[in-house]
């Protein structure tokens, strides 16, 4: 970063600028990621106001997640040749305009459109944050910077239901859009703090982005509807998508990255962490509402402590990464996630406070993984592939979260004739198996890294 700042600035001034930039970016990340979970609490009220069925209303969350994932990767790819500041300004502006439209919406389709456009803009903050850290923060402080952004996202996942419950119950769901709209206030700070860049020649694969979006949407639809026709169509789309990527000169997702076995192993580990985290945030409110009869605000309060501890732990996790590397943090994160799924399986329906304690383990594990995986990607990929590599990581992670929610809903439906204790025990045992597979895959990755090290 120092190379982009005036030579008159001292090292301490540069460090101070870096810290301010990370703080502002973390705050922006908090707002946009919180928007992902705030609406979960508001869905019953929206269903009532617009006389919707649950399936249609769920697209307010799933549609947002799909667009957010695609947008995150799109902004990452565009950052290869367009300055970060321009992209961020464009994304946050779209987010602000969509928030205004959503605030005044009186028709469901307008509301859904506002949510999707919100996601299109919100991807800038999430997609460019890790790239900014990888590009401008020195390697010695990069882990701490990425940890702060990741911990802000972890806090947002837990804070969303609390803020969403309070605002919805006291003001109405429209005011949820106002919270996200505050992100436009960060634009002047980014204009002052971000290093100046120049536009380079580049190409953006629009058709590849559309094919990626259609393929991901089709897979989620096939899971949520259990439709074999949609599944067959989705498989066909993925075949077309893969052939297109291999024939295009500068594809939306470079196939060379997907052929990198070490990189794809990291993708699976990161995807597993988001699968578990999104599933937890989907299932916990259902358990607390149906089994323990908690209200919206109480549900948010039960989730919040885990998010706060994850945020605090994120700062220390970043320091540990800078000191000991990514490997021990990834291993510890997976063990925390495994412990949480086992605790959920055994205790989730016995006492409401067991959910609180189990989620603390899950939040710490999630923060550890979501911090260390992008940092490890910046270490193993060539500089020219880092932007695309991190973008694909974030796409796969949020896609994993969407799949987690879809599978959780499917497992609930398939077991609806069983008791709550058996239903949730079976679900979280399945989640434990997923984390065990992630542990196994990471062990293969670690062996590959050790083999490449000089003796």
Beta strands, then each sheet from edge to edge (+ up, - down):
end
